[in-house]
Amino acid sequence: MKLSRLTPVMFIVWLVFYMFGNNMLPITDPVESNYALTAKEMVLSGDWLSPQIYGTYWYDKPIMIYWLIALSFNFLVSPIGWFVYQVLSLALCQ
């Protein structure tokens, strides 16, 4: 397959727009860390029905997302979860 002369120019134009566009967007939502912290506090306190952050109730999102994040915390901390994580990591790295 023969590349046309326009291909490198198109690539450079795309790269400039891509890099400029990345600088215009924020990296993350500023409250995403609050979701993880709420799930962590849910696991540590054992209160799975009322999400709290820094001792205040936090009903920003439906509770299902906090449950899923909290379950992933519990799964990755358990020995079985750690073993599965290691096996998957080794399988994907090879």
PELINCOR-V234284 format. One record per pair of residues at least 12 apart in sequence whose ideal C-beta (glycine too) atoms are under 8 Angstrom apart, sorted by the first residue. I is the first residue (numbers start at 0). J is the second residue. Records with the same first field share a line. If there is no record, write none. Layout:
I = J  J
This chain:
30 = 59
33 = 52  57  59
34 = 59  60  64  65  68
35 = 68
36 = 52
37 = 50  51  52  57  65
38 = 50  65  66  68  69  72
39 = 69  72
40 = 52
41 = 65  66  69
42 = 69  72  73
47 = 66  69
48 = 62
50 = 62  65
